[in-house]
Amino acid sequence: MVLADLPTARHRDITSAAAHYIAGVLDRETMVEIIESLAEVAAFKPGDRVKTLRGSVRGVVVRIAADGRAVWRIDGGGELIALPEDLLPE
């Protein structure tokens, strides 16, 4: 029930981590680390380093838009806008 309020993308990744642990692909420590990081409430401020849920893109939060979305500059240039739930602290 604790995870029921999470966004779909985070819930899917937590389920995947647990399934990989059960299958023997992940050790317990790694699984717990993944689940804890995905279960954290996202509250970013300008200057925070962030990455996507999959970790494929990293960058720095530039500002928080009026609607609560994070505007962030990706490493190497360019800006993206994302819901805080779709980002992880780096």
CNS distance restraints for C-alpha pairs under 8 A (distance, minus, plus):
assign (resid   1 and name CA) (resid   5 and name CA) 7.95 0.50 0.50
assign (resid   3 and name CA) (resid  11 and name CA) 6.89 0.50 0.50
assign (resid   3 and name CA) (resid  39 and name CA) 7.15 0.50 0.50
assign (resid   4 and name CA) (resid  11 and name CA) 7.74 0.50 0.50
assign (resid   6 and name CA) (resid  10 and name CA) 6.30 0.50 0.50
assign (resid   6 and name CA) (resid  11 and name CA) 5.90 0.50 0.50
assign (resid   6 and name CA) (resid  39 and name CA) 7.35 0.50 0.50
assign (resid   7 and name CA) (resid  11 and name CA) 6.19 0.50 0.50
assign (resid   7 and name CA) (resid  85 and name CA) 6.78 0.50 0.50
assign (resid   8 and name CA) (resid  12 and name CA) 6.02 0.50 0.50
assign (resid   9 and name CA) (resid  13 and name CA) 6.34 0.50 0.50
assign (resid   9 and name CA) (resid  86 and name CA) 7.38 0.50 0.50
assign (resid  10 and name CA) (resid  14 and name CA) 6.17 0.50 0.50
assign (resid  10 and name CA) (resid  38 and name CA) 6.02 0.50 0.50
assign (resid  10 and name CA) (resid  39 and name CA) 7.62 0.50 0.50
assign (resid  10 and name CA) (resid  53 and name CA) 7.63 0.50 0.50
assign (resid  10 and name CA) (resid  85 and name CA) 7.64 0.50 0.50
assign (resid  10 and name CA) (resid  86 and name CA) 7.60 0.50 0.50
assign (resid  11 and name CA) (resid  15 and name CA) 6.18 0.50 0.50
assign (resid  12 and name CA) (resid  16 and name CA) 6.15 0.50 0.50
assign (resid  13 and name CA) (resid  17 and name CA) 6.18 0.50 0.50
assign (resid  13 and name CA) (resid  38 and name CA) 7.89 0.50 0.50
assign (resid  14 and name CA) (resid  18 and name CA) 6.28 0.50 0.50
assign (resid  14 and name CA) (resid  34 and name CA) 7.29 0.50 0.50
assign (resid  14 and name CA) (resid  35 and name CA) 5.54 0.50 0.50
assign (resid  14 and name CA) (resid  38 and name CA) 6.98 0.50 0.50
assign (resid  15 and name CA) (resid  19 and name CA) 6.14 0.50 0.50
assign (resid  16 and name CA) (resid  20 and name CA) 6.13 0.50 0.50
assign (resid  17 and name CA) (resid  21 and name CA) 6.26 0.50 0.50
assign (resid  17 and name CA) (resid  26 and name CA) 7.58 0.50 0.50
assign (resid  17 and name CA) (resid  31 and name CA) 5.75 0.50 0.50
assign (resid  17 and name CA) (resid  34 and name CA) 7.01 0.50 0.50
assign (resid  17 and name CA) (resid  35 and name CA) 7.25 0.50 0.50
assign (resid  18 and name CA) (resid  22 and name CA) 6.27 0.50 0.50
assign (resid  18 and name CA) (resid  31 and name CA) 6.54 0.50 0.50
assign (resid  19 and name CA) (resid  23 and name CA) 6.12 0.50 0.50
assign (resid  20 and name CA) (resid  24 and name CA) 6.18 0.50 0.50
assign (resid  20 and name CA) (resid  25 and name CA) 5.13 0.50 0.50
assign (resid  20 and name CA) (resid  26 and name CA) 5.59 0.50 0.50
assign (resid  21 and name CA) (resid  25 and name CA) 5.71 0.50 0.50
assign (resid  21 and name CA) (resid  26 and name CA) 4.57 0.50 0.50
assign (resid  21 and name CA) (resid  27 and name CA) 6.09 0.50 0.50
assign (resid  21 and name CA) (resid  28 and name CA) 6.55 0.50 0.50
assign (resid  21 and name CA) (resid  31 and name CA) 6.40 0.50 0.50
assign (resid  22 and name CA) (resid  26 and name CA) 7.96 0.50 0.50
assign (resid  26 and name CA) (resid  30 and name CA) 6.39 0.50 0.50
assign (resid  26 and name CA) (resid  31 and name CA) 6.26 0.50 0.50
assign (resid  27 and name CA) (resid  31 and name CA) 6.35 0.50 0.50
assign (resid  28 and name CA) (resid  32 and name CA) 6.14 0.50 0.50
assign (resid  29 and name CA) (resid  33 and name CA) 6.17 0.50 0.50
assign (resid  30 and name CA) (resid  34 and name CA) 6.20 0.50 0.50
assign (resid  31 and name CA) (resid  35 and name CA) 6.20 0.50 0.50
assign (resid  32 and name CA) (resid  36 and name CA) 6.02 0.50 0.50
assign (resid  33 and name CA) (resid  37 and name CA) 6.20 0.50 0.50
assign (resid  34 and name CA) (resid  38 and name CA) 6.24 0.50 0.50
assign (resid  35 and name CA) (resid  39 and name CA) 6.01 0.50 0.50
assign (resid  36 and name CA) (resid  40 and name CA) 6.43 0.50 0.50
assign (resid  37 and name CA) (resid  88 and name CA) 7.43 0.50 0.50
assign (resid  38 and name CA) (resid  88 and name CA) 7.41 0.50 0.50
assign (resid  41 and name CA) (resid  85 and name CA) 7.57 0.50 0.50
assign (resid  42 and name CA) (resid  84 and name CA) 5.43 0.50 0.50
assign (resid  42 and name CA) (resid  85 and name CA) 5.77 0.50 0.50
assign (resid  42 and name CA) (resid  87 and name CA) 7.50 0.50 0.50
assign (resid  42 and name CA) (resid  88 and name CA) 7.30 0.50 0.50
assign (resid  43 and name CA) (resid  84 and name CA) 6.73 0.50 0.50
assign (resid  44 and name CA) (resid  48 and name CA) 6.39 0.50 0.50
assign (resid  44 and name CA) (resid  61 and name CA) 7.40 0.50 0.50
assign (resid  44 and name CA) (resid  64 and name CA) 7.89 0.50 0.50
assign (resid  44 and name CA) (resid  70 and name CA) 7.49 0.50 0.50
assign (resid  44 and name CA) (resid  84 and name CA) 7.07 0.50 0.50
assign (resid  45 and name CA) (resid  61 and name CA) 6.63 0.50 0.50
assign (resid  45 and name CA) (resid  63 and name CA) 6.87 0.50 0.50
assign (resid  45 and name CA) (resid  64 and name CA) 6.85 0.50 0.50
assign (resid  46 and name CA) (resid  60 and name CA) 7.47 0.50 0.50
assign (resid  46 and name CA) (resid  61 and name CA) 4.83 0.50 0.50
assign (resid  46 and name CA) (resid  62 and name CA) 4.93 0.50 0.50
assign (resid  46 and name CA) (resid  63 and name CA) 5.06 0.50 0.50
assign (resid  46 and name CA) (resid  64 and name CA) 7.14 0.50 0.50
assign (resid  47 and name CA) (resid  60 and name CA) 5.76 0.50 0.50
assign (resid  47 and name CA) (resid  61 and name CA) 5.33 0.50 0.50
assign (resid  47 and name CA) (resid  62 and name CA) 6.32 0.50 0.50
assign (resid  48 and name CA) (resid  60 and name CA) 5.59 0.50 0.50
assign (resid  48 and name CA) (resid  61 and name CA) 5.44 0.50 0.50
assign (resid  48 and name CA) (resid  89 and name CA) 7.31 0.50 0.50
assign (resid  49 and name CA) (resid  58 and name CA) 7.44 0.50 0.50
assign (resid  49 and name CA) (resid  59 and name CA) 5.76 0.50 0.50
assign (resid  49 and name CA) (resid  60 and name CA) 4.50 0.50 0.50
assign (resid  49 and name CA) (resid  61 and name CA) 6.48 0.50 0.50
assign (resid  49 and name CA) (resid  89 and name CA) 6.04 0.50 0.50
assign (resid  49 and name CA) (resid  90 and name CA) 5.37 0.50 0.50
assign (resid  50 and name CA) (resid  58 and name CA) 5.76 0.50 0.50
assign (resid  50 and name CA) (resid  59 and name CA) 5.52 0.50 0.50
assign (resid  50 and name CA) (resid  60 and name CA) 5.88 0.50 0.50
assign (resid  50 and name CA) (resid  61 and name CA) 7.02 0.50 0.50
assign (resid  50 and name CA) (resid  87 and name CA) 6.27 0.50 0.50
assign (resid  50 and name CA) (resid  88 and name CA) 5.50 0.50 0.50
assign (resid  50 and name CA) (resid  89 and name CA) 4.49 0.50 0.50
assign (resid  50 and name CA) (resid  90 and name CA) 4.86 0.50 0.50
assign (resid  51 and name CA) (resid  55 and name CA) 5.36 0.50 0.50
assign (resid  51 and name CA) (resid  56 and name CA) 7.21 0.50 0.50
assign (resid  51 and name CA) (resid  57 and name CA) 5.55 0.50 0.50
assign (resid  51 and name CA) (resid  58 and name CA) 4.18 0.50 0.50
assign (resid  51 and name CA) (resid  59 and name CA) 6.31 0.50 0.50
assign (resid  51 and name CA) (resid  87 and name CA) 5.66 0.50 0.50
assign (resid  51 and name CA) (resid  88 and name CA) 5.36 0.50 0.50
assign (resid  51 and name CA) (resid  89 and name CA) 6.38 0.50 0.50
assign (resid  51 and name CA) (resid  90 and name CA) 6.00 0.50 0.50
assign (resid  52 and name CA) (resid  56 and name CA) 6.27 0.50 0.50
assign (resid  52 and name CA) (resid  57 and name CA) 5.63 0.50 0.50
assign (resid  52 and name CA) (resid  58 and name CA) 6.65 0.50 0.50
assign (resid  52 and name CA) (resid  86 and name CA) 6.42 0.50 0.50
assign (resid  52 and name CA) (resid  87 and name CA) 4.79 0.50 0.50
assign (resid  52 and name CA) (resid  88 and name CA) 6.13 0.50 0.50
assign (resid  53 and name CA) (resid  86 and name CA) 6.11 0.50 0.50
assign (resid  53 and name CA) (resid  87 and name CA) 5.63 0.50 0.50
assign (resid  53 and name CA) (resid  88 and name CA) 6.08 0.50 0.50
assign (resid  57 and name CA) (resid  74 and name CA) 6.92 0.50 0.50
assign (resid  57 and name CA) (resid  75 and name CA) 7.73 0.50 0.50
assign (resid  58 and name CA) (resid  74 and name CA) 5.71 0.50 0.50
assign (resid  58 and name CA) (resid  75 and name CA) 5.95 0.50 0.50
assign (resid  58 and name CA) (resid  90 and name CA) 7.90 0.50 0.50
assign (resid  59 and name CA) (resid  72 and name CA) 6.43 0.50 0.50
assign (resid  59 and name CA) (resid  73 and name CA) 5.41 0.50 0.50
assign (resid  59 and name CA) (resid  74 and name CA) 4.02 0.50 0.50
assign (resid  59 and name CA) (resid  75 and name CA) 4.88 0.50 0.50
assign (resid  60 and name CA) (resid  72 and name CA) 5.36 0.50 0.50
assign (resid  60 and name CA) (resid  73 and name CA) 5.36 0.50 0.50
assign (resid  60 and name CA) (resid  74 and name CA) 6.52 0.50 0.50
assign (resid  60 and name CA) (resid  75 and name CA) 7.64 0.50 0.50
assign (resid  61 and name CA) (resid  70 and name CA) 6.49 0.50 0.50
assign (resid  61 and name CA) (resid  71 and name CA) 5.91 0.50 0.50
assign (resid  61 and name CA) (resid  72 and name CA) 4.04 0.50 0.50
assign (resid  61 and name CA) (resid  73 and name CA) 6.33 0.50 0.50
assign (resid  62 and name CA) (resid  70 and name CA) 7.65 0.50 0.50
assign (resid  62 and name CA) (resid  71 and name CA) 5.64 0.50 0.50
assign (resid  62 and name CA) (resid  72 and name CA) 4.97 0.50 0.50
assign (resid  62 and name CA) (resid  73 and name CA) 6.40 0.50 0.50
assign (resid  63 and name CA) (resid  70 and name CA) 6.22 0.50 0.50
assign (resid  63 and name CA) (resid  71 and name CA) 5.37 0.50 0.50
assign (resid  63 and name CA) (resid  72 and name CA) 6.98 0.50 0.50
assign (resid  64 and name CA) (resid  68 and name CA) 5.92 0.50 0.50
assign (resid  64 and name CA) (resid  69 and name CA) 5.84 0.50 0.50
assign (resid  64 and name CA) (resid  70 and name CA) 4.67 0.50 0.50
assign (resid  64 and name CA) (resid  71 and name CA) 5.94 0.50 0.50
assign (resid  65 and name CA) (resid  69 and name CA) 5.34 0.50 0.50
assign (resid  65 and name CA) (resid  70 and name CA) 6.19 0.50 0.50
assign (resid  65 and name CA) (resid  71 and name CA) 6.76 0.50 0.50
assign (resid  68 and name CA) (resid  83 and name CA) 7.23 0.50 0.50
assign (resid  68 and name CA) (resid  84 and name CA) 7.67 0.50 0.50
assign (resid  69 and name CA) (resid  81 and name CA) 6.47 0.50 0.50
assign (resid  69 and name CA) (resid  82 and name CA) 5.50 0.50 0.50
assign (resid  69 and name CA) (resid  83 and name CA) 4.64 0.50 0.50
assign (resid  69 and name CA) (resid  84 and name CA) 6.14 0.50 0.50
assign (resid  70 and name CA) (resid  81 and name CA) 5.60 0.50 0.50
assign (resid  70 and name CA) (resid  82 and name CA) 5.35 0.50 0.50
assign (resid  70 and name CA) (resid  83 and name CA) 6.08 0.50 0.50
assign (resid  70 and name CA) (resid  84 and name CA) 6.10 0.50 0.50
assign (resid  71 and name CA) (resid  79 and name CA) 6.83 0.50 0.50
assign (resid  71 and name CA) (resid  80 and name CA) 5.82 0.50 0.50
assign (resid  71 and name CA) (resid  81 and name CA) 4.50 0.50 0.50
assign (resid  71 and name CA) (resid  82 and name CA) 6.66 0.50 0.50
assign (resid  72 and name CA) (resid  79 and name CA) 5.51 0.50 0.50
assign (resid  72 and name CA) (resid  80 and name CA) 5.44 0.50 0.50
assign (resid  72 and name CA) (resid  81 and name CA) 6.29 0.50 0.50
assign (resid  72 and name CA) (resid  82 and name CA) 7.96 0.50 0.50
assign (resid  73 and name CA) (resid  77 and name CA) 6.44 0.50 0.50
assign (resid  73 and name CA) (resid  78 and name CA) 5.72 0.50 0.50
assign (resid  73 and name CA) (resid  79 and name CA) 4.32 0.50 0.50
assign (resid  73 and name CA) (resid  80 and name CA) 6.38 0.50 0.50
assign (resid  74 and name CA) (resid  78 and name CA) 5.76 0.50 0.50
assign (resid  74 and name CA) (resid  79 and name CA) 5.92 0.50 0.50
assign (resid  74 and name CA) (resid  80 and name CA) 7.14 0.50 0.50
assign (resid  82 and name CA) (resid  86 and name CA) 6.39 0.50 0.50
assign (resid  82 and name CA) (resid  87 and name CA) 7.33 0.50 0.50
assign (resid  83 and name CA) (resid  87 and name CA) 7.20 0.50 0.50
assign (resid  84 and name CA) (resid  88 and name CA) 7.94 0.50 0.50
